[in-house]
Amino acid sequence: MIKGLLFDKDGTLFDFQQSWGGWAYDLITTLVADDGASFDRLTDVLGYDAENRVFFPHSLVIAGTARDQAEALAPHLPGRDLDALEVWLAQAARNAAMVPAVPLRPLLGDFLQAGLALGVATNDAEAAARRQLELAEITDLFAYIAGYDSGHGAKPHPGMCLGFARALDLDPAACVMVGDSLHDLDAGRAAGMRVVGVLTGVAGMDDLAPHADVVLRDIGQLPGWLASLG
């Protein structure tokens, strides 16, 4: 019997391209203006299609941390200290306008009424995640919120998933990790959880299906899948 649902944030609770596509364009433009960096070089490093304002499937931004992004960008921003750049990126992410993948509060509220514990495990910084969940008016629905800097490590390592199970005294086998990337699915699987892929990120069905128990259009299809488990 499923007792806990652990969600990735970007590409799962929130539509990835709609939330981050425009934000990334503004970020890159700022770095070019402030640091004299090459626009084309930064878009290449981030795996970003500036013309269409979307990320390519191979982009490190999709499942990477602010540290990963800082390490990739720093060689092209010689005036920026690596640690300071990581902090700057994390702070900039707090201001991104998140677009929910589905109406979140009604769906998550139904899960709570059904007795399920809810959590968020994101490779974003915890402070940025909490700010975005607050703006979406859903922070209070989650008993557990962890980012890459919360002390559990980053996905695909299972630390955040195991932390969710420990914090809520749940058997990992009674939990589901829901995400849009292989990092999410691999983390959940390594923790002993069931894993559900969703298509509101950048990865497609063919990418996720070999690694997931099921792949859904979006988290709005979770109730039907849970009901099918009996």
Residue pairs with C-beta under 8 A, 6 or more apart in sequence:
1 174
2 116
2 174
2 175
2 176
2 194
2 226
2 229
3 115
3 116
3 117
3 170
3 171
3 174
3 175
4 116
4 117
4 118
4 119
4 164
4 165
4 168
4 170
4 174
4 175
4 176
5 111
5 116
5 117
5 118
5 119
5 175
5 176
5 178
5 222
6 118
6 119
6 120
6 121
6 144
6 160
6 161
6 164
6 175
6 176
6 177
6 178
6 188
6 193
7 13
7 118
7 119
7 120
7 121
7 178
7 179
7 219
8 120
8 121
8 122
8 155
8 177
8 178
8 179
8 180
8 181
8 184
9 120
9 122
9 124
9 129
9 132
9 133
10 16
10 19
10 20
10 62
10 122
10 124
10 180
10 201
11 62
11 101
11 179
11 180
11 181
11 198
11 200
11 201
11 202
12 101
12 178
12 179
12 180
12 184
12 198
12 200
12 201
12 219
13 98
13 100
13 101
13 104
13 120
13 133
13 136
13 138
13 219
14 98
14 99
14 100
14 101
14 132
14 136
14 200
15 99
15 100
15 101
15 200
16 55
16 62
16 180
16 200
16 201
16 202
17 54
17 55
17 202
18 99
19 96
19 97
19 98
19 99
20 55
20 61
20 96
21 52
21 53
21 54
21 55
22 53
22 97
23 92
23 93
23 95
23 96
23 97
24 46
24 48
24 53
24 55
24 61
25 48
25 50
25 53
27 89
27 92
28 39
28 42
28 43
28 46
28 48
28 50
29 39
31 37
31 42
31 73
31 77
32 38
32 39
32 42
35 77
35 78
35 79
35 80
37 76
37 77
38 76
39 50
41 76
42 48
42 73
42 76
43 49
43 50
45 72
45 73
45 76
46 55
46 59
46 60
46 61
46 69
46 72
46 73
47 55
47 56
47 58
47 59
47 60
47 61
47 62
48 54
48 55
48 56
48 59
48 61
49 55
49 56
55 61
55 62
55 202
56 202
57 202
57 203
57 204
57 207
59 202
60 68
60 69
60 72
61 69
62 181
62 201
62 202
62 203
63 123
63 155
63 156
63 181
63 182
63 183
63 184
64 123
65 123
65 124
65 125
65 148
65 149
65 154
66 86
66 89
66 90
66 93
66 124
66 125
66 148
67 86
67 148
69 86
69 89
70 82
70 83
70 85
70 86
70 89
71 82
73 80
73 85
73 89
74 80
74 82
74 85
77 85
80 88
90 124
90 125
90 127
90 128
90 149
91 128
93 124
93 125
93 128
94 127
94 128
94 131
94 132
96 132
98 132
98 135
98 136
100 136
101 198
101 200
101 218
101 219
101 220
102 218
102 219
102 220
104 136
104 138
105 137
105 138
105 141
107 219
107 220
107 222
107 223
108 118
108 138
108 141
109 141
110 223
111 118
111 222
112 118
112 141
117 143
117 144
117 168
117 170
118 141
118 142
118 143
118 144
119 142
119 143
119 144
119 145
119 146
119 164
119 167
119 168
120 129
120 133
120 142
120 144
120 145
120 146
121 144
121 146
121 155
121 160
121 161
121 163
121 164
121 177
121 184
121 187
122 129
122 146
122 147
122 148
123 147
123 148
123 154
123 155
123 183
124 132
124 147
124 148
125 147
125 148
125 149
126 145
126 146
126 147
126 148
126 149
126 150
127 147
128 147
129 145
129 147
130 139
130 145
133 139
133 142
133 145
139 145
143 167
143 168
144 163
144 164
144 167
144 168
146 152
146 160
146 163
146 164
148 154
148 155
150 160
150 163
152 159
152 160
152 162
152 163
153 159
153 160
154 160
155 179
155 183
155 184
155 186
155 187
156 182
156 183
156 184
156 186
156 187
156 190
157 187
157 190
158 187
158 188
158 190
158 191
160 187
161 172
161 175
161 177
161 187
161 188
161 190
161 191
161 193
162 172
162 191
164 170
164 175
165 171
165 172
165 175
165 191
165 193
172 191
172 192
172 193
173 192
173 193
173 194
175 188
175 191
175 193
175 194
176 188
176 193
176 194
176 195
176 196
177 184
177 185
177 187
177 188
177 189
177 191
177 193
177 194
177 195
177 196
178 184
178 195
178 196
178 198
178 219
178 222
179 185
179 187
179 188
179 195
179 196
179 197
179 198
179 201
180 197
180 198
180 199
180 200
180 201
180 202
180 203
180 208
181 201
181 202
181 203
182 203
182 207
182 208
182 211
184 195
184 197
185 195
185 197
185 208
185 211
185 212
186 211
188 194
188 195
189 195
189 211
194 213
195 211
195 212
195 213
196 212
196 213
196 214
196 215
196 216
196 222
196 225
197 203
197 208
197 209
197 211
197 212
197 214
197 215
197 216
198 215
198 216
198 217
198 218
198 219
199 205
199 208
199 215
199 216
199 217
199 218
200 217
200 218
200 219
205 215
208 215
209 215
214 225
216 222
216 225
